[in-house]
Amino acid sequence: MEHALELAAQGVRGANPLVGAVVLSPEGQVLGSGYHRGAGTPHAEVAALADARSRGADPTGGTMVVTLEPCNHQGRTGPCSAAIAEAGIRRVVFAASDRTAQAAGGARWLRDRGVETDGGLRQAQSEHLNARWLRATAESRPFVTLKTASSLDGRVAAADGTSQWITGNKARADGHAIRARVDAVLAGTGTVLADNPRLTARPVPTDDAAGAAAGSTPPAQPLRAVMGLRPVPQDAAVRGPGFLQLATHDVPTALAELHGRGVRHVLVEGGPGIAGAFLAAGAVDELVSYIAPVVLGEGTPMFPPVGVPTLAAAHRWIPDPAGGGAVTQLGPDVRLRLRPAGDGNDGDNDNDGDDDPAAAGRTAVDRTAAASNTSASNTTAGMTTDTPATPSAPQHNQE
Ligand SMILES: NC(=O)c1ccc[n+]([C@@H]2O[C@H](COP(=O)([O-])OP(=O)(O)OC[C@H]3O[C@@H](n4cnc5c(N)ncnc54)[C@H](OP(=O)(O)O)[C@@H]3O)[C@@H](O)[C@H]2O)c1
């Protein structure tokens, strides 16, 4: 299970939870392993069975060790419960139960067909790994990735408003690869009026193989959402099929609207007004921050005031090893992949479950109090919620 958890953390965060799986022979030898690589791709159990077969191994009579109870529903891929039964697996050991309304019941389905099932092994670590995904699903809202691209001194535009481009081609190609796998991209009216962005996923030419791979991502186009009350000009580049204006300043309202349209993963691309609003609302599940080796000295800061009167109330983040590593160099730029501290995350990324819930709670309470003292522009959407990190009734599982 420890190995399965390490595998799970190699997946990318988004619409689906991180899940890893290992197939063992009846004698306990590893036959194959796999992890879920994101919505629409094979689930971990199916990937592990395929890995075993690709090595010439027969999983019949073996054991499936998986970090989440096998799903029992037809989404974009088939039910894992059926794939496991068809493979002749005799026993399934899983960490966390699937509590989603849509996909739960896999263990019972398997037991009814004579497969032995054991749940709860390393359950806390599995739930810890997916704490923010569990929270997003419990709140019936999309998983939120906030992307920023800034100078070394945290500016997203120069003093004269120019912002294209602070980062280089590889970082931009990477950003477009994220756009290609989310359901929606969201910016504020401020960015639309300043930069006239398209918000589509497009190839960005780069001069090496890794960058080219990111840049040539098939452009599965996300919904393009613009949040704010000012009208979006009729000739704005963002308009066209798949365009949506969210005429609100309230983050939960905007997220509920997106969820109602089937969005399960939204990429928030700012600028600072929107970035600050999502942060103050406690609605950022993942932060992807591209930092260019550029100093601007003045210009537009990455975030406006976000209700932090004192260091103890800071919005703290911890490195997230998921999705290819917490720190990645992309040409001259650096990508940080971070997740919020204070959701049972201990910051040492070792899945050891030694979180300090008291400290996490303290952070949330301090921040909620601080947010209530912030300026009007931030409190508009500052509905910081204290929903538990491990909720009881999420709506869906891996799609
Ligand atoms: N480097 C980067 O990564 C990057 C990315 C994006 C933008 N930028 C730069 O950021 C600058 C634009 O900044 P910005 O802050 O105006 O852009 P923004 O965050 O995209 O838009 C701000 C607008 O969003 C609307 N809004 C909706 N809900 C809100 C809420 N809860 N709180 C605050 N505003 C809310 C308001 O418009 P209404 O008045 O219409 O309601 C507000 O004026 C530009 O210079 C752009 O180039 C840089």
The ligand as a Gaussian input file, in Angstrom:
#p B3LYP/6-31G(d) Opt

LIG

0 1
 N        0.963000      37.413000     -15.454000
 C       -0.193000      36.811000     -15.283000
 O       -0.241000      35.634000     -14.975000
 C       -1.457000      37.573000     -15.450000
 C       -2.645000      36.853000     -15.615000
 C       -3.821000      37.568000     -15.742000
 C       -3.802000      38.952000     -15.698000
 N       -2.628000      39.614000     -15.552000
 C       -2.607000      41.066000     -15.478000
 O       -3.469000      41.506000     -14.445000
 C       -3.957000      42.787000     -14.766000
 C       -5.463000      42.810000     -14.568000
 O       -5.713000      42.707000     -13.194000
 P       -7.186000      42.644000     -12.631000
 O       -7.123000      42.402000     -11.169000
 O       -7.959000      43.818000     -13.124000
 O       -7.730000      41.381000     -13.424000
 P       -8.813000      40.266000     -13.041000
 O       -8.581000      39.726000     -11.701000
 O       -8.829000      39.310000     -14.164000
 O      -10.194000      41.059000     -13.052000
 C      -10.593000      41.854000     -11.987000
 C      -12.066000      42.086000     -12.121000
 O      -12.746000      40.884000     -11.864000
 C      -14.035000      41.203000     -11.440000
 N      -14.343000      40.441000     -10.233000
 C      -15.257000      39.450000     -10.142000
 N      -15.307000      38.965000      -8.923000
 C      -14.425000      39.673000      -8.181000
 C      -14.038000      39.624000      -6.822000
 N      -14.608000      38.775000      -5.947000
 N      -13.077000      40.466000      -6.385000
 C      -12.513000      41.319000      -7.243000
 N      -12.842000      41.410000      -8.548000
 C      -13.790000      40.586000      -9.023000
 C      -14.100000      42.715000     -11.232000
 O      -14.649000      43.231000     -12.425000
 P      -16.052000      43.976000     -12.555000
 O      -15.839000      45.367000     -12.099000
 O      -16.304000      43.907000     -14.035000
 O      -17.093000      43.267000     -11.784000
 C      -12.644000      43.086000     -11.180000
 O      -12.396000      44.382000     -11.603000
 C       -3.579000      43.053000     -16.208000
 O       -2.485000      43.933000     -16.219000
 C       -3.164000      41.706000     -16.716000
 O       -2.187000      41.809000     -17.733000
 C       -1.461000      38.943000     -15.442000

